[in-house]
Each structure stands twice: as structure tokens, then as C-alpha cells.
Amino acid sequence: MKARYLLATALLLSLLGCATTPIPTSAARDVPRSRVLSATLLERKEGLGQVVVKRDEGFSASACNSRVYANGTPVAEIAPGEKVIFYLPEGEQMLAAMATGICIGGLVETKASVSRSRPAVFRISYGSSGESSPLTEIDPPYAQESDPP
């Protein structure tokens, strides 16, 4: 009986220790409308550049969503394997992400160079302890199908 509890505990701990896995942008699901916090940013308008923020798949931090911000405005809360596509003025913009719920990790920020000529693609990942990593920009050749090696 004791051995069964030890085995179950070891299995649970091994699952919790898994870091997240990058997901191709084309395979990431769109965030549901119910978790969109600023619908106006999701509207494509003349003169704005496209920004894509996607979240890795995996068990680590799967109990929490990640709230995405653009220039301090909450955009959406994304779950593992999801993406949000929104539009910002060209030039340098501030993006941020923060875990919601019981997950650890504070606000992480990065600058985004937004252009109408190509999408700015970022990924949110979590480490093996469930801590969030900085928003990572993905180069355009890798942005649609896979992450860089």
C-alpha cells in the first residue's frame, strides 16, 4: 500500500517537472472570445501591424492562463496551445504576459517592433518548475510552422 502511494507521488512529481513544448503557430488554437479582454485590438485596421502571441503546449502551468498585455492594456487570457492575434500601430510597442490563478511568476515584458510588412510573433513558455519565461520573439521564417532550433 505504501509503495503504491510512493509510486503515485513519484509519477505526479515527474509530470509536474515537465517544461512546456513549442507549438507551430498554424497549429495553435485561437483564444475563445470569452477570454478576449479588449476586442477592439483584435480588429484589423488600416495602418496597423499584426502581433501574434502564442502559448506553448504542455502540463507545466496548465492550471493557469496567461494574461497578455499590449502597452498596458489587457488583450486576452490564453491557455496552453492557444494564440491571440491582435493589431498595433507600427513602431516599438510594449508587450507583457502574466500568469493568472495559482501559478507562480510575475509580469514579464518585452519590446515588440511592429510593422505592417510582417507579423511580430512571440511565444510564452513555462519552465519545469512552472515559472514563466520571458516573452520570446520568433523570427518570421519559423513563425508559422515551428520554433527555431
N, C-alpha and C positions, 0 to 999 in steps of 0.2 A: 504494500500500500504506500509506504514511504517512498519507495523507488518510483512509483507512478507519479507522485507529486513532484519529485525532483525532475523527472523527465519532462513533465508538462511545463514546469518553470523554465527549464533549460530551452525548450522549444520556443516558448513565448519570448524569452530574452534574445534568442537568436533572430527572431523576426523583428523585434524592436531595434536591433542593431543594424538593419539594412538601410543603406543610403538610397536616395531616390535615383531613378533612371531617366535620362533624357528621352523626350518623345519628339518625333518629327512634327513639325507644325501642321502638316497636312493631316496627321492622324489625331491631333488634339481636338477634343470636342469644344464647341462654342459654349461659353458660360451661359447658363439659363437666364432668361430675363428677370426671374425672381431675385437673382443676386447681382443685377446691374444696379449700381448706385447713382450713376449720372448718365442717363440715356442720351443726353444731348452730345456727349463726347463720342458716342458710337455712330453718329450720323456723319456720312461722308459729305464734305462740303468743299467747294472750290477754294484752292489756295492752301489746303491743309495736307499734311503728310501723315501716312499711315504708321501706327505703332502697334506691334503685336507683343503681348506678354503672355507667355505660356508657363505652365507649371509641370514639373517632372511627374512621372508616374512613380508609384512605389508605396510601400507600407509606412515608411518613416513620415511622421507628422500627418498621416492620413485622417486623423480625427479632427483636423483643423482646416479651415480655409485660409487663403492668403488674401488680404485686402490690398488692392493695387491703387496707388495714388498717382495723379498727374498734376504737377505744380501745386500740390497740397490738396487737391480735390479728390475725394474717393471716387474711383471709377467702377470697380466691381470686386466681388469676392470670388476667387477661383479655387476650385478643388483640384486634387491630383488629376493629371491628364486633360486638363481644360486650358482654354486660351480665351483671351479677350482682345478684340481688335478695336482700336479707337483712333481718333484723329486729332492732331495738334498742329499749331502754327509751325512753320519752318523755323529752324534755328535750334539753339540749345534749350532744352526743357529738362525739368527735374522729374524723375520717376522714383517711386518708393514702393515698398511692399512690407507688410507686417502680418505675422501670424495672428489669427483670431482664435478665441476659445482657450483651451488648456495648454496649447503648445508654447514652448519656450522660444525666446528670440525677440529682439526689439525691431524697431524700424530700420530698414536698410534702404539707402538712397543711392542713386547714380544719375549722371548726366546722360541725356539722350540727344544725339544730333539728328533732328528730324528734317527730312527732305521729301519733297513731292516725287523725286525721281526713283526712290527705292524705300521699301519699308524698313523701319527700325525694329528689329526682333530681339526680345530679351527672354531669358528663362529664369524661373525661380526654382531653386533646388534646396533640398534639406540634407544635412549630414546624417551619419549613422546614429547620432545621439538625439536627433530630432531638431537640431538647431538650424536656423535658416542661414543660407549663404547669400552673399551679395547678388543683386540682380546682375546677370551676365549677358552682355550683348553678344549676339551670334552674327557672324559675317554672312552677308546675303547668299553666297553660294551654298551655305549649309542651312539657311533659314527655313526652307520649305521641306526638305526631306530628312535631314539628320543633323545632329550637332557635330561640331568639329572634333576630330580625334583628340 
